[in-house]
Amino acid sequence: DILPPGPVDASVGKNVTLRTLLVDPEYTFIIWNFNDGREQSHVATVGPAGLKVNSPYLGRVSVDARSGALQLSALTTADNGDFSVSVVSAEGDTETAEIRLRVLEPVSGVTLSANLAEAVEHNSTVVLTCAAKGSFLNFTWLNGTTSVGEGTSQLTITGVLRTDLMRPISCSAANKLETEKSAPLSLPVHYGPDEVTITASDPSAFVRAGSDFNLTCATRSSPPAAVTWYQNQTLMDATGSVLPLRAVQQRPLWQQMSQYTCRAANSKTQRVVASRAVSFAVMEPVSGVQMSGPAEGAVLLAGNSSANLSCRAAAGPVSSRTWLKDGRPLAAPTDDNGRFECRLANPVSAEKAAYQMVVNFGPEAVSVSGETAVEVRDAVTLSCSAASVPPANFTWKFNGTLTDVKTSTYAIAQAVYKNTGAYMCQAHNAVTGKSAAYTHNLSVKGETPARPPASGAAAVCVCVCVCVCVCVCVCACVRACACTEVFIE
């Protein structure tokens, strides 16, 4: 080989030397020719008569007589092509080689364009074109900072996806001199609506009227989808991704169980997608619950009177009724006195009202509690109780004689023998007019004095004295009994 491998790159306006691999060659002629791809022309010849340069290259070309290297100055783009050298020996043998010269223009004016202003996912084919000034250009395509293609000035995306152009696209043009990048291009890709979801703020089958309940319709779409609402497949006068309850209550038959759906429409893709159905009914809450019973001041007598209790609501359908008495479920009470409640409910609310029932009865179950036997000077407290509405009035009799005690308690500060007897407590109900009594017996006993110790003769004397005293007392008691008995008769 008489030339190194090519190509040789040089810039417009600069100089270049096309070197050979010859070292002090023996030759008769060294001839340089140029071929621009259309025709071949003579450049210069070195021979016995010296250097001869063809007229188009005068002043721009020189040839090194020792190595045969060609020097070319003030390069232009017209110098792009293949330069060949032929070495003719004295014997007439010819050796020829060829090398390419590339005269490079600087890169400038890099621009990016698309065949569409906007694309539709799956339907559009996007063709991006990168244009630039310069020579021997190589193009690189970037999606954001990620390379998506290299080599050609066009990038074609068939059946474009939203992810293909999520980030701005740019291109760069480069040769061995420099690299220049285009401005980024953002091309909208319209898509959707994707799957449409409908969500209720309260998933219950019954919705309380006037509450902050709403339905939300959601989907992914570019541009954002237009949402319409339907009740039982009938278009509603409502738009937007949120359907408030007030819009539902403006519909006819809004209190009936209905199916609600939303539909999302994309004006660019021409797609319309419907959601699943959500079923519910709007219900007025129970309100204004009132309970009524016997008129205020009415006298109810146990066993003789009857009473009707009623419970009603001013608004709202009632689906269940619960009766309570004194806070507990009502179930065959033995006593009708107490606080009666009714609870009215439907699936969205509950409200209750109360009535205080007073039934007069008694007195019943009169009893007296207290001591039955005490010693002299002991305190005595007798307590009388009776079941009665209203509360009973109490009086006490002692051994059949009415006393001044008018309370439920009969008290004796220090008992004496004469307090022994029958105590009768009488309870009286002023409303029912009924009375009941209970008799309690009390016994007051004397206290036995303590005896000092004695011994010997003194003890005998004491015993004799005691015996005499006992006999005297017995006789006295016998006389006293005889006198009392006569007095009673």
GIKAJO-V715775 format. One record per residue. RES is the residue in one letter. SS is DSSP state (~ for helix, > for strand, _ for the rest). NEAR is the number of other C-alpha atoms within 12 Angstrom. Layout:
BEGIN
res & ss & near
RES & SS & NEAR
RES & SS & NEAR
END
This chain:
BEGIN
res & ss & near
D & _ & 15
I & _ & 25
L & > & 29
P & _ & 19
P & _ & 16
G & _ & 20
P & _ & 22
V & > & 26
D & > & 28
A & > & 32
S & > & 30
V & _ & 26
G & _ & 19
K & _ & 21
N & _ & 23
V & > & 28
T & > & 27
L & > & 38
R & _ & 34
T & > & 34
L & _ & 19
L & _ & 25
V & _ & 16
D & _ & 13
P & _ & 22
E & _ & 23
Y & _ & 27
T & _ & 24
F & > & 32
I & > & 43
I & > & 38
W & > & 42
N & > & 31
F & > & 32
N & > & 23
D & _ & 21
G & _ & 14
R & _ & 11
E & _ & 12
Q & > & 15
S & > & 23
H & > & 25
V & > & 34
A & > & 37
T & > & 33
V & > & 31
G & > & 26
P & _ & 16
A & _ & 11
G & > & 18
L & > & 23
K & > & 25
V & > & 27
N & _ & 21
S & ~ & 13
P & ~ & 17
Y & ~ & 28
L & _ & 18
G & _ & 17
R & _ & 25
V & > & 32
S & > & 31
V & > & 34
D & _ & 28
A & _ & 31
R & _ & 21
S & _ & 26
G & _ & 37
A & _ & 35
L & > & 37
Q & > & 29
L & > & 36
S & _ & 24
A & _ & 22
L & _ & 27
T & _ & 24
T & ~ & 23
A & ~ & 22
D & ~ & 37
N & _ & 29
G & > & 29
D & > & 29
F & > & 39
S & > & 36
V & > & 39
S & > & 35
V & > & 36
V & > & 24
S & _ & 19
A & _ & 15
E & _ & 12
G & _ & 13
D & _ & 15
T & > & 19
E & > & 24
T & > & 22
A & > & 28
E & > & 29
I & > & 31
R & > & 28
L & > & 35
R & > & 33
V & > & 34
L & > & 32
E & _ & 30
P & _ & 26
V & _ & 29
S & > & 23
G & > & 20
V & > & 29
T & > & 27
L & > & 32
S & > & 27
A & > & 27
N & _ & 19
L & _ & 21
A & _ & 18
E & > & 26
A & > & 31
V & > & 34
E & _ & 33
H & _ & 20
N & _ & 20
S & _ & 27
T & _ & 23
V & > & 31
V & > & 24
L & > & 31
T & > & 29
C & > & 40
A & > & 32
A & > & 31
K & > & 26
G & _ & 28
S & _ & 29
F & _ & 30
L & _ & 30
N & > & 30
F & > & 36
T & > & 33
W & > & 34
L & > & 30
N & > & 24
G & _ & 20
T & _ & 16
T & > & 18
S & > & 17
V & > & 24
G & > & 24
E & > & 22
G & > & 20
T & _ & 23
S & _ & 30
Q & > & 29
L & > & 32
T & > & 24
I & > & 28
T & _ & 17
G & _ & 19
V & _ & 27
L & _ & 23
R & _ & 27
T & _ & 20
D & _ & 31
L & _ & 29
M & _ & 22
R & _ & 20
P & _ & 23
I & > & 37
S & > & 39
C & > & 41
S & > & 40
A & > & 39
A & > & 34
N & _ & 28
K & _ & 23
L & _ & 23
E & _ & 21
T & > & 26
E & > & 28
K & > & 27
S & _ & 29
A & _ & 22
P & _ & 25
L & > & 28
S & _ & 23
L & _ & 32
P & > & 28
V & > & 33
H & > & 34
Y & > & 35
G & _ & 31
P & _ & 33
D & _ & 27
E & _ & 23
V & _ & 30
T & > & 26
I & > & 31
T & > & 26
A & > & 29
S & _ & 21
D & _ & 22
P & _ & 17
S & _ & 20
A & _ & 22
F & > & 27
V & > & 36
R & > & 32
A & _ & 31
G & _ & 19
S & _ & 21
D & _ & 18
F & _ & 27
N & > & 31
L & > & 37
T & > & 30
C & > & 39
A & > & 33
T & _ & 30
R & _ & 23
S & _ & 30
S & > & 28
P & _ & 27
P & _ & 23
A & _ & 34
A & > & 32
V & > & 35
T & > & 33
W & > & 37
Y & > & 31
Q & > & 32
N & _ & 24
Q & _ & 19
T & > & 18
L & > & 19
M & > & 25
D & > & 20
A & > & 27
T & > & 23
G & _ & 24
S & _ & 28
V & > & 28
L & > & 33
P & > & 26
L & ~ & 30
R & ~ & 22
A & ~ & 26
V & ~ & 39
Q & ~ & 29
Q & _ & 19
R & _ & 24
P & _ & 17
L & _ & 15
W & _ & 28
Q & _ & 26
Q & _ & 22
M & _ & 21
S & > & 26
Q & > & 27
Y & > & 36
T & > & 37
C & > & 42
R & > & 38
A & > & 38
A & > & 35
N & > & 26
S & _ & 20
K & _ & 25
T & _ & 27
Q & _ & 21
R & > & 26
V & > & 25
V & > & 29
A & > & 28
S & _ & 30
R & _ & 23
A & _ & 24
V & > & 31
S & > & 27
F & > & 33
A & > & 30
V & > & 38
M & > & 33
E & _ & 29
P & _ & 29
V & _ & 30
S & > & 26
G & _ & 21
V & _ & 29
Q & > & 24
M & > & 28
S & > & 22
G & _ & 25
P & _ & 20
A & _ & 16
E & _ & 12
G & _ & 12
A & _ & 16
V & _ & 22
L & _ & 26
L & > & 28
A & _ & 26
G & _ & 15
N & _ & 12
S & _ & 17
S & _ & 18
A & _ & 23
N & _ & 16
L & _ & 24
S & > & 23
C & > & 30
R & > & 28
A & _ & 30
A & _ & 17
A & > & 21
G & _ & 27
P & _ & 28
V & _ & 28
S & _ & 19
S & > & 22
R & > & 25
T & > & 27
W & > & 27
L & > & 27
K & > & 26
D & _ & 21
G & _ & 20
R & > & 17
P & > & 17
L & _ & 21
A & _ & 15
A & _ & 11
P & _ & 14
T & _ & 12
D & _ & 23
D & _ & 30
N & _ & 23
G & > & 22
R & > & 25
F & > & 34
E & > & 32
C & > & 34
R & > & 34
L & > & 35
A & > & 30
N & > & 27
P & _ & 25
V & _ & 29
S & > & 28
A & > & 27
E & > & 31
K & > & 28
A & > & 32
A & > & 28
Y & > & 31
Q & > & 26
M & > & 32
V & _ & 28
V & _ & 30
N & > & 33
F & > & 32
G & > & 30
P & > & 34
E & > & 27
A & > & 20
V & > & 28
S & > & 26
V & > & 30
S & > & 25
G & _ & 24
E & _ & 24
T & _ & 24
A & > & 25
V & > & 27
E & > & 23
V & _ & 22
R & _ & 18
D & _ & 23
A & _ & 21
V & > & 28
T & > & 24
L & > & 31
S & > & 30
C & > & 36
S & > & 31
A & > & 31
A & > & 24
S & > & 32
V & > & 31
P & _ & 27
P & _ & 25
A & _ & 34
N & > & 33
F & > & 35
T & > & 32
W & > & 34
K & > & 25
F & > & 25
N & _ & 19
G & _ & 16
T & > & 15
L & > & 17
T & _ & 19
D & _ & 14
V & _ & 24
K & _ & 21
T & _ & 22
S & _ & 27
T & > & 26
Y & > & 31
A & > & 25
I & > & 24
A & _ & 15
Q & _ & 17
A & _ & 26
V & _ & 23
Y & ~ & 19
K & ~ & 19
N & ~ & 28
T & _ & 25
G & > & 24
A & > & 25
Y & > & 38
M & > & 34
C & > & 42
Q & > & 39
A & > & 38
H & > & 32
N & _ & 27
A & _ & 21
V & _ & 23
T & _ & 28
G & _ & 19
K & _ & 26
S & > & 27
A & > & 29
A & > & 29
Y & > & 29
T & > & 28
H & > & 31
N & > & 24
L & > & 30
S & > & 24
V & > & 26
K & > & 20
G & _ & 17
E & _ & 14
T & _ & 8
P & _ & 6
A & _ & 6
R & _ & 10
P & _ & 9
P & _ & 10
A & _ & 12
S & _ & 11
G & ~ & 10
A & ~ & 10
A & ~ & 13
A & ~ & 15
V & ~ & 13
C & ~ & 14
V & ~ & 18
C & ~ & 18
V & ~ & 14
C & ~ & 14
V & ~ & 15
C & ~ & 14
V & ~ & 14
C & ~ & 14
V & ~ & 14
C & ~ & 14
V & ~ & 14
C & ~ & 14
V & ~ & 14
C & ~ & 14
A & ~ & 14
C & ~ & 14
V & ~ & 14
R & ~ & 14
A & ~ & 14
C & ~ & 14
A & ~ & 14
C & ~ & 13
T & ~ & 12
E & ~ & 11
V & ~ & 10
F & ~ & 9
I & ~ & 8
E & _ & 7
END
